[in-house]
Amino acid sequence: MPSNTIKIRARKQGEVTTVKALISHPMETGLRKDSKTGEKIPAHFIQEVVAELNGEQVMKGLWGIGISKNPYLSFKFTGASSGDTLKLSWSDNKGQSDSTTTKIR
């Protein structure tokens, strides 16, 4: 997987920070067949997504084959300040991973 698979935005309103992210990933279930060859397409999906605020984990998601291709993720949390660093990372069942950081606005 190439790097830069994550687009992320984090905005604080009052005490709540809203994070929105789009991850580019094929998210194959392992159940579909290739229409040309009839062979099953191997499973390839994100297993874990983690968000860290200044190095401290604020969200962890355990995913599986039920998540769509190029998943969109949105979540909210409290305790952040404008200018804090948020890191979002993922890892998949084939050992691939990516991460990115952003500043909270």
A tleap script that builds the chain and sets N, CA, C and O, in Angstrom:
source leaprc.protein.ff14SB
mol = sequence {
  NMET PRO SER ASN THR ILE LYS ILE ARG ALA
  ARG LYS GLN GLY GLU VAL THR THR VAL LYS
  ALA LEU ILE SER HIE PRO MET GLU THR GLY
  LEU ARG LYS ASP SER LYS THR GLY GLU LYS
  ILE PRO ALA HIE PHE ILE GLN GLU VAL VAL
  ALA GLU LEU ASN GLY GLU GLN VAL MET LYS
  GLY LEU TRP GLY ILE GLY ILE SER LYS ASN
  PRO TYR LEU SER PHE LYS PHE THR GLY ALA
  SER SER GLY ASP THR LEU LYS LEU SER TRP
  SER ASP ASN LYS GLY GLN SER ASP SER THR
  THR THR LYS ILE CARG
}
set mol.1.N position { 0.854 -1.180 0.000 }
set mol.1.CA position { 0.000 0.000 0.000 }
set mol.1.C position { 0.897 1.239 0.000 }
set mol.1.O position { 1.879 1.289 0.741 }
set mol.2.N position { 0.577 2.209 -0.801 }
set mol.2.CA position { 1.358 3.448 -0.772 }
set mol.2.C position { 1.075 4.232 0.506 }
set mol.2.O position { 0.051 4.038 1.161 }
set mol.3.N position { 2.001 5.115 0.843 }
set mol.3.CA position { 1.752 5.967 2.003 }
set mol.3.C position { 0.767 7.068 1.607 }
set mol.3.O position { 0.370 7.158 0.445 }
set mol.4.N position { 0.388 7.877 2.537 }
set mol.4.CA position { -0.581 8.957 2.305 }
set mol.4.C position { -1.961 8.417 1.946 }
set mol.4.O position { -2.619 8.945 1.050 }
set mol.5.N position { -2.400 7.378 2.633 }
set mol.5.CA position { -3.715 6.799 2.370 }
set mol.5.C position { -4.794 7.429 3.245 }
set mol.5.O position { -5.967 7.073 3.132 }
set mol.6.N position { -4.407 8.366 4.120 }
set mol.6.CA position { -5.353 8.946 5.073 }
set mol.6.C position { -5.485 10.446 4.834 }
set mol.6.O position { -4.494 11.174 4.771 }
set mol.7.N position { -6.727 10.888 4.704 }
set mol.7.CA position { -7.035 12.324 4.697 }
set mol.7.C position { -7.794 12.579 5.987 }
set mol.7.O position { -8.757 11.873 6.288 }
set mol.8.N position { -7.370 13.589 6.761 }
set mol.8.CA position { -7.948 13.787 8.089 }
set mol.8.C position { -8.149 15.276 8.386 }
set mol.8.O position { -7.407 16.143 7.925 }
set mol.9.N position { -9.192 15.523 9.180 }
set mol.9.CA position { -9.485 16.872 9.655 }
set mol.9.C position { -9.965 16.759 11.103 }
set mol.9.O position { -10.766 15.880 11.423 }
set mol.10.N position { -9.484 17.637 11.971 }
set mol.10.CA position { -9.903 17.645 13.378 }
set mol.10.C position { -10.213 19.078 13.779 }
set mol.10.O position { -9.359 19.960 13.695 }
set mol.11.N position { -11.455 19.300 14.220 }
set mol.11.CA position { -11.895 20.642 14.613 }
set mol.11.C position { -12.520 20.614 15.994 }
set mol.11.O position { -13.282 19.710 16.334 }
set mol.12.N position { -12.184 21.619 16.775 }
set mol.12.CA position { -12.692 21.727 18.139 }
set mol.12.C position { -13.767 22.803 18.194 }
set mol.12.O position { -13.574 23.921 17.715 }
set mol.13.N position { -14.906 22.445 18.790 }
set mol.13.CA position { -15.983 23.405 19.037 }
set mol.13.C position { -16.389 23.236 20.485 }
set mol.13.O position { -16.891 22.182 20.877 }
set mol.14.N position { -16.174 24.265 21.275 }
set mol.14.CA position { -16.434 24.151 22.704 }
set mol.14.C position { -15.469 23.154 23.300 }
set mol.14.O position { -14.258 23.278 23.121 }
set mol.15.N position { -15.988 22.169 24.005 }
set mol.15.CA position { -15.143 21.138 24.624 }
set mol.15.C position { -14.973 19.895 23.744 }
set mol.15.O position { -14.169 19.018 24.058 }
set mol.16.N position { -15.723 19.819 22.654 }
set mol.16.CA position { -15.749 18.604 21.825 }
set mol.16.C position { -14.925 18.786 20.554 }
set mol.16.O position { -15.061 19.780 19.841 }
set mol.17.N position { -14.064 17.799 20.288 }
set mol.17.CA position { -13.295 17.766 19.047 }
set mol.17.C position { -13.902 16.706 18.136 }
set mol.17.O position { -14.116 15.565 18.547 }
set mol.18.N position { -14.176 17.095 16.895 }
set mol.18.CA position { -14.719 16.173 15.904 }
set mol.18.C position { -13.627 15.845 14.895 }
set mol.18.O position { -12.997 16.734 14.323 }
set mol.19.N position { -13.421 14.562 14.692 }
set mol.19.CA position { -12.422 14.082 13.745 }
set mol.19.C position { -13.149 13.421 12.583 }
set mol.19.O position { -14.061 12.619 12.785 }
set mol.20.N position { -12.740 13.760 11.367 }
set mol.20.CA position { -13.280 13.144 10.165 }
set mol.20.C position { -12.111 12.679 9.322 }
set mol.20.O position { -11.177 13.439 9.067 }
set mol.21.N position { -12.165 11.421 8.889 }
set mol.21.CA position { -11.056 10.863 8.116 }
set mol.21.C position { -11.577 9.979 6.989 }
set mol.21.O position { -12.613 9.326 7.117 }
set mol.22.N position { -10.846 9.972 5.895 }
set mol.22.CA position { -11.121 9.110 4.757 }
set mol.22.C position { -9.859 8.292 4.512 }
set mol.22.O position { -8.771 8.844 4.348 }
set mol.23.N position { -10.013 6.972 4.487 }
set mol.23.CA position { -8.875 6.071 4.316 }
set mol.23.C position { -9.013 5.347 2.978 }
set mol.23.O position { -10.048 4.744 2.697 }
set mol.24.N position { -7.971 5.408 2.158 }
set mol.24.CA position { -7.968 4.692 0.880 }
set mol.24.C position { -7.461 3.274 1.132 }
set mol.24.O position { -6.298 3.074 1.483 }
set mol.25.N position { -8.349 2.293 0.949 }
set mol.25.CA position { -7.992 0.892 1.174 }
set mol.25.C position { -9.005 0.007 0.445 }
set mol.25.O position { -10.193 0.329 0.436 }
set mol.26.N position { -8.567 -1.110 -0.173 }
set mol.26.CA position { -9.490 -1.946 -0.942 }
set mol.26.C position { -10.537 -2.672 -0.106 }
set mol.26.O position { -11.634 -2.927 -0.605 }
set mol.27.N position { -10.241 -3.014 1.145 }
set mol.27.CA position { -11.192 -3.671 2.053 }
set mol.27.C position { -11.880 -4.871 1.397 }
set mol.27.O position { -13.108 -4.923 1.317 }
set mol.28.N position { -11.089 -5.825 0.933 }
set mol.28.CA position { -11.624 -7.045 0.317 }
set mol.28.C position { -12.002 -8.057 1.394 }
set mol.28.O position { -11.251 -8.263 2.347 }
set mol.29.N position { -13.156 -8.684 1.247 }
set mol.29.CA position { -13.673 -9.622 2.244 }
set mol.29.C position { -13.066 -11.013 2.147 }
set mol.29.O position { -13.032 -11.748 3.134 }
set mol.30.N position { -12.589 -11.376 0.967 }
set mol.30.CA position { -12.119 -12.735 0.749 }
set mol.30.C position { -13.241 -13.648 0.263 }
set mol.30.O position { -13.029 -14.841 0.047 }
set mol.31.N position { -14.427 -13.083 0.095 }
set mol.31.CA position { -15.597 -13.861 -0.328 }
set mol.31.C position { -15.974 -13.625 -1.794 }
set mol.31.O position { -16.694 -14.424 -2.394 }
set mol.32.N position { -15.479 -12.519 -2.363 }
set mol.32.CA position { -15.819 -12.210 -3.757 }
set mol.32.C position { -14.951 -13.002 -4.715 }
set mol.32.O position { -13.833 -13.399 -4.387 }
set mol.33.N position { -15.494 -13.226 -5.919 }
set mol.33.CA position { -14.740 -13.888 -6.976 }
set mol.33.C position { -14.421 -12.885 -8.076 }
set mol.33.O position { -15.206 -11.980 -8.359 }
set mol.34.N position { -13.263 -13.060 -8.685 }
set mol.34.CA position { -12.877 -12.257 -9.834 }
set mol.34.C position { -13.783 -12.653 -10.990 }
set mol.34.O position { -13.896 -13.837 -11.308 }
set mol.35.N position { -14.431 -11.679 -11.625 }
set mol.35.CA position { -15.401 -11.974 -12.683 }
set mol.35.C position { -14.753 -12.598 -13.920 }
set mol.35.O position { -15.420 -13.311 -14.670 }
set mol.36.N position { -13.469 -12.341 -14.139 }
set mol.36.CA position { -12.787 -12.882 -15.330 }
set mol.36.C position { -12.241 -14.279 -15.090 }
set mol.36.O position { -12.342 -15.138 -15.966 }
set mol.37.N position { -11.667 -14.522 -13.921 }
set mol.37.CA position { -11.007 -15.812 -13.670 }
set mol.37.C position { -11.844 -16.777 -12.835 }
set mol.37.O position { -11.615 -17.986 -12.865 }
set mol.38.N position { -12.808 -16.248 -12.096 }
set mol.38.CA position { -13.602 -17.089 -11.214 }
set mol.38.C position { -12.900 -17.426 -9.905 }
set mol.38.O position { -13.469 -18.102 -9.048 }
set mol.39.N position { -11.661 -16.955 -9.747 }
set mol.39.CA position { -10.884 -17.185 -8.528 }
set mol.39.C position { -11.337 -16.228 -7.422 }
set mol.39.O position { -11.723 -15.091 -7.691 }
set mol.40.N position { -11.285 -16.705 -6.179 }
set mol.40.CA position { -11.608 -15.832 -5.055 }
set mol.40.C position { -10.541 -14.752 -4.913 }
set mol.40.O position { -9.348 -15.018 -5.060 }
set mol.41.N position { -10.984 -13.537 -4.626 }
set mol.41.CA position { -10.070 -12.438 -4.360 }
set mol.41.C position { -9.660 -12.550 -2.893 }
set mol.41.O position { -10.525 -12.590 -2.018 }
set mol.42.N position { -8.355 -12.600 -2.606 }
set mol.42.CA position { -7.905 -12.783 -1.218 }
set mol.42.C position { -8.371 -11.658 -0.291 }
set mol.42.O position { -8.494 -10.504 -0.703 }
set mol.43.N position { -8.623 -12.015 0.952 }
set mol.43.CA position { -9.023 -11.034 1.961 }
set mol.43.C position { -7.906 -10.014 2.163 }
set mol.43.O position { -6.728 -10.365 2.234 }
set mol.44.N position { -8.297 -8.758 2.253 }
set mol.44.CA position { -7.360 -7.650 2.487 }
set mol.44.C position { -8.155 -6.525 3.125 }
set mol.44.O position { -8.824 -5.757 2.433 }
set mol.45.N position { -8.080 -6.428 4.463 }
set mol.45.CA position { -8.911 -5.464 5.168 }
set mol.45.C position { -8.182 -4.877 6.374 }
set mol.45.O position { -7.274 -5.497 6.929 }
set mol.46.N position { -8.588 -3.688 6.763 }
set mol.46.CA position { -8.031 -3.024 7.946 }
set mol.46.C position { -8.535 -3.748 9.188 }
set mol.46.O position { -9.726 -4.034 9.313 }
set mol.47.N position { -7.621 -4.040 10.099 }
set mol.47.CA position { -7.976 -4.711 11.341 }
set mol.47.C position { -8.040 -3.752 12.522 }
set mol.47.O position { -8.849 -3.939 13.430 }
set mol.48.N position { -7.193 -2.725 12.514 }
set mol.48.CA position { -7.133 -1.833 13.666 }
set mol.48.C position { -6.903 -0.399 13.232 }
set mol.48.O position { -6.069 -0.123 12.370 }
set mol.49.N position { -7.652 0.513 13.839 }
set mol.49.CA position { -7.480 1.948 13.643 }
set mol.49.C position { -7.291 2.562 15.024 }
set mol.49.O position { -8.060 2.285 15.944 }
set mol.50.N position { -6.258 3.401 15.165 }
set mol.50.CA position { -5.965 4.009 16.459 }
set mol.50.C position { -5.761 5.508 16.282 }
set mol.50.O position { -5.084 5.948 15.352 }
set mol.51.N position { -6.356 6.291 17.189 }
set mol.51.CA position { -6.148 7.735 17.224 }
set mol.51.C position { -5.468 8.090 18.535 }
set mol.51.O position { -5.862 7.616 19.600 }
set mol.52.N position { -4.430 8.940 18.446 }
set mol.52.CA position { -3.688 9.366 19.625 }
set mol.52.C position { -3.627 10.885 19.666 }
set mol.52.O position { -3.341 11.536 18.662 }
set mol.53.N position { -3.899 11.434 20.835 }
set mol.53.CA position { -3.796 12.876 21.067 }
set mol.53.C position { -2.534 13.110 21.868 }
set mol.53.O position { -2.432 12.690 23.021 }
set mol.54.N position { -1.572 13.781 21.253 }
set mol.54.CA position { -0.281 14.048 21.912 }
set mol.54.C position { 0.319 12.771 22.493 }
set mol.54.O position { 0.890 12.795 23.584 }
set mol.55.N position { 0.192 11.649 21.765 }
set mol.55.CA position { 0.777 10.390 22.186 }
set mol.55.C position { -0.097 9.522 23.079 }
set mol.55.O position { 0.282 8.394 23.392 }
set mol.56.N position { -1.258 10.019 23.496 }
set mol.56.CA position { -2.164 9.247 24.353 }
set mol.56.C position { -3.376 8.784 23.540 }
set mol.56.O position { -4.025 9.585 22.867 }
set mol.57.N position { -3.671 7.493 23.608 }
set mol.57.CA position { -4.758 6.922 22.815 }
set mol.57.C position { -6.115 7.478 23.240 }
set mol.57.O position { -6.459 7.470 24.422 }
set mol.58.N position { -6.889 7.969 22.244 }
set mol.58.CA position { -8.239 8.474 22.508 }
set mol.58.C position { -9.316 7.649 21.814 }
set mol.58.O position { -10.496 7.770 22.143 }
set mol.59.N position { -8.918 6.803 20.848 }
set mol.59.CA position { -9.877 5.972 20.143 }
set mol.59.C position { -9.146 4.783 19.540 }
set mol.59.O position { -8.045 4.913 19.005 }
set mol.60.N position { -9.796 3.596 19.640 }
set mol.60.CA position { -9.267 2.394 18.999 }
set mol.60.C position { -10.439 1.654 18.383 }
set mol.60.O position { -11.436 1.385 19.052 }
set mol.61.N position { -10.315 1.326 17.106 }
set mol.61.CA position { -11.358 0.586 16.417 }
set mol.61.C position { -10.811 -0.727 15.904 }
set mol.61.O position { -9.745 -0.769 15.290 }
set mol.62.N position { -11.542 -1.800 16.157 }
set mol.62.CA position { -11.188 -3.114 15.633 }
set mol.62.C position { -12.152 -3.430 14.500 }
set mol.62.O position { -13.344 -3.630 14.732 }
set mol.63.N position { -11.643 -3.475 13.279 }
set mol.63.CA position { -12.465 -3.630 12.099 }
set mol.63.C position { -12.330 -5.026 11.518 }
set mol.63.O position { -11.459 -5.798 11.918 }
set mol.64.N position { -13.200 -5.337 10.574 }
set mol.64.CA position { -13.179 -6.629 9.902 }
set mol.64.C position { -13.665 -6.482 8.479 }
set mol.64.O position { -13.564 -5.410 7.883 }
set mol.65.N position { -14.197 -7.573 7.934 }
set mol.65.CA position { -14.584 -7.594 6.520 }
set mol.65.C position { -15.883 -6.842 6.240 }
set mol.65.O position { -16.233 -6.648 5.076 }
set mol.66.N position { -16.601 -6.417 7.267 }
set mol.66.CA position { -17.876 -5.727 7.069 }
set mol.66.C position { -17.750 -4.245 6.782 }
set mol.66.O position { -18.769 -3.564 6.665 }
set mol.67.N position { -16.550 -3.721 6.665 }
set mol.67.CA position { -16.326 -2.294 6.404 }
set mol.67.C position { -16.110 -2.102 4.901 }
set mol.67.O position { -15.416 -2.890 4.259 }
set mol.68.N position { -16.709 -1.051 4.352 }
set mol.68.CA position { -16.654 -0.829 2.902 }
set mol.68.C position { -15.287 -0.342 2.419 }
set mol.68.O position { -14.447 0.103 3.201 }
set mol.69.N position { -15.098 -0.443 1.111 }
set mol.69.CA position { -13.896 0.058 0.446 }
set mol.69.C position { -13.757 1.556 0.714 }
set mol.69.O position { -14.751 2.280 0.754 }
set mol.70.N position { -12.516 2.016 0.898 }
set mol.70.CA position { -12.219 3.430 1.167 }
set mol.70.C position { -13.087 3.973 2.305 }
set mol.70.O position { -13.879 4.891 2.092 }
set mol.71.N position { -12.947 3.416 3.503 }
set mol.71.CA position { -13.846 3.772 4.603 }
set mol.71.C position { -13.712 5.209 5.085 }
set mol.71.O position { -12.632 5.801 5.090 }
set mol.72.N position { -14.863 5.742 5.491 }
set mol.72.CA position { -14.961 7.055 6.119 }
set mol.72.C position { -15.137 6.818 7.611 }
set mol.72.O position { -15.929 5.972 8.025 }
set mol.73.N position { -14.393 7.570 8.417 }
set mol.73.CA position { -14.445 7.435 9.872 }
set mol.73.C position { -14.676 8.799 10.488 }
set mol.73.O position { -14.013 9.772 10.127 }
set mol.74.N position { -15.612 8.870 11.413 }
set mol.74.CA position { -15.863 10.105 12.149 }
set mol.74.C position { -16.086 9.753 13.612 }
set mol.74.O position { -16.810 8.809 13.927 }
set mol.75.N position { -15.463 10.512 14.501 }
set mol.75.CA position { -15.662 10.305 15.932 }
set mol.75.C position { -15.422 11.613 16.672 }
set mol.75.O position { -14.831 12.548 16.132 }
set mol.76.N position { -15.889 11.665 17.916 }
set mol.76.CA position { -15.757 12.856 18.756 }
set mol.76.C position { -15.116 12.470 20.081 }
set mol.76.O position { -15.280 11.351 20.567 }
set mol.77.N position { -14.390 13.412 20.651 }
set mol.77.CA position { -13.816 13.204 21.973 }
set mol.77.C position { -13.606 14.555 22.645 }
set mol.77.O position { -13.662 15.596 21.990 }
set mol.78.N position { -13.365 14.537 23.944 }
set mol.78.CA position { -13.119 15.761 24.702 }
set mol.78.C position { -11.702 15.746 25.253 }
set mol.78.O position { -11.043 14.706 25.268 }
set mol.79.N position { -11.241 16.901 25.703 }
set mol.79.CA position { -9.941 17.001 26.356 }
set mol.79.C position { -8.830 17.551 25.490 }
set mol.79.O position { -7.684 17.612 25.936 }
set mol.80.N position { -9.125 17.949 24.278 }
set mol.80.CA position { -8.097 18.483 23.388 }
set mol.80.C position { -8.074 20.006 23.449 }
set mol.80.O position { -9.037 20.640 23.884 }
set mol.81.N position { -6.972 20.575 23.012 }
set mol.81.CA position { -6.826 22.024 22.875 }
set mol.81.C position { -6.449 22.333 21.436 }
set mol.81.O position { -5.852 21.501 20.752 }
set mol.82.N position { -6.789 23.508 20.983 }
set mol.82.CA position { -6.396 23.923 19.637 }
set mol.82.C position { -4.878 23.885 19.544 }
set mol.82.O position { -4.183 24.353 20.446 }
set mol.83.N position { -4.369 23.330 18.457 }
set mol.83.CA position { -2.931 23.217 18.263 }
set mol.83.C position { -2.351 21.885 18.703 }
set mol.83.O position { -1.200 21.588 18.381 }
set mol.84.N position { -3.116 21.065 19.434 }
set mol.84.CA position { -2.657 19.737 19.830 }
set mol.84.C position { -2.466 18.868 18.585 }
set mol.84.O position { -3.082 19.111 17.548 }
set mol.85.N position { -1.614 17.862 18.700 }
set mol.85.CA position { -1.345 16.950 17.596 }
set mol.85.C position { -2.174 15.683 17.722 }
set mol.85.O position { -2.176 15.027 18.764 }
set mol.86.N position { -2.881 15.346 16.643 }
set mol.86.CA position { -3.665 14.119 16.582 }
set mol.86.C position { -3.037 13.214 15.534 }
set mol.86.O position { -2.802 13.631 14.401 }
set mol.87.N position { -2.766 11.967 15.923 }
set mol.87.CA position { -2.204 10.970 15.000 }
set mol.87.C position { -3.247 9.889 14.773 }
set mol.87.O position { -3.831 9.370 15.724 }
set mol.88.N position { -3.478 9.551 13.510 }
set mol.88.CA position { -4.383 8.462 13.152 }
set mol.88.C position { -3.570 7.424 12.393 }
set mol.88.O position { -2.840 7.757 11.459 }
set mol.89.N position { -3.700 6.155 12.802 }
set mol.89.CA position { -2.961 5.082 12.139 }
set mol.89.C position { -3.850 3.862 11.958 }
set mol.89.O position { -4.806 3.659 12.706 }
set mol.90.N position { -3.525 3.057 10.960 }
set mol.90.CA position { -4.246 1.811 10.716 }
set mol.90.C position { -3.251 0.708 10.385 }
set mol.90.O position { -2.128 0.970 9.953 }
set mol.91.N position { -3.691 -0.544 10.598 }
set mol.91.CA position { -2.913 -1.705 10.181 }
set mol.91.C position { -3.895 -2.745 9.646 }
set mol.91.O position { -5.029 -2.840 10.114 }
set mol.92.N position { -3.442 -3.526 8.655 }
set mol.92.CA position { -4.359 -4.491 8.036 }
set mol.92.C position { -3.880 -5.937 8.200 }
set mol.92.O position { -2.831 -6.195 8.790 }
set mol.93.N position { -4.661 -6.860 7.673 }
set mol.93.CA position { -4.391 -8.285 7.842 }
set mol.93.C position { -3.201 -8.777 7.020 }
set mol.93.O position { -2.786 -9.925 7.176 }
set mol.94.N position { -2.651 -7.943 6.159 }
set mol.94.CA position { -1.473 -8.324 5.378 }
set mol.94.C position { -0.208 -7.669 5.922 }
set mol.94.O position { 0.849 -7.743 5.296 }
set mol.95.N position { -0.311 -7.035 7.076 }
set mol.95.CA position { 0.851 -6.413 7.698 }
set mol.95.C position { 1.161 -5.012 7.200 }
set mol.95.O position { 2.171 -4.426 7.588 }
set mol.96.N position { 0.319 -4.476 6.359 }
set mol.96.CA position { 0.522 -3.117 5.867 }
set mol.96.C position { -0.055 -2.131 6.866 }
set mol.96.O position { -0.942 -2.469 7.650 }
set mol.97.N position { 0.461 -0.899 6.828 }
set mol.97.CA position { -0.030 0.123 7.750 }
set mol.97.C position { 0.277 1.499 7.202 }
set mol.97.O position { 1.069 1.657 6.274 }
set mol.98.N position { -0.362 2.490 7.793 }
set mol.98.CA position { -0.086 3.885 7.453 }
set mol.98.C position { -0.522 4.734 8.637 }
set mol.98.O position { -1.327 4.306 9.465 }
set mol.99.N position { 0.014 5.926 8.703 }
set mol.99.CA position { -0.390 6.878 9.748 }
set mol.99.C position { -0.163 8.291 9.244 }
set mol.99.O position { 0.616 8.527 8.321 }
set mol.100.N position { -0.854 9.213 9.867 }
set mol.100.CA position { -0.680 10.623 9.553 }
set mol.100.C position { -0.996 11.430 10.803 }
set mol.100.O position { -1.648 10.939 11.724 }
set mol.101.N position { -0.534 12.656 10.825 }
set mol.101.CA position { -0.818 13.551 11.943 }
set mol.101.C position { -1.430 14.840 11.429 }
set mol.101.O position { -1.237 15.231 10.278 }
set mol.102.N position { -2.171 15.487 12.310 }
set mol.102.CA position { -2.754 16.777 11.995 }
set mol.102.C position { -2.825 17.595 13.269 }
set mol.102.O position { -2.797 17.042 14.369 }
set mol.103.N position { -2.913 18.880 13.130 }
set mol.103.CA position { -3.110 19.771 14.275 }
set mol.103.C position { -4.597 20.034 14.437 }
set mol.103.O position { -5.320 20.183 13.452 }
set mol.104.N position { -5.041 20.090 15.660 }
set mol.104.CA position { -6.460 20.380 15.936 }
set mol.104.C position { -6.668 21.867 15.759 }
set mol.104.O position { -5.919 22.688 16.289 }
set mol.105.N position { -7.705 22.198 15.001 }
set mol.105.CA position { -8.032 23.621 14.742 }
set mol.105.C position { -9.107 24.082 15.687 }
set mol.105.O position { -9.521 25.241 15.633 }
savepdb mol mol.pdb
quit
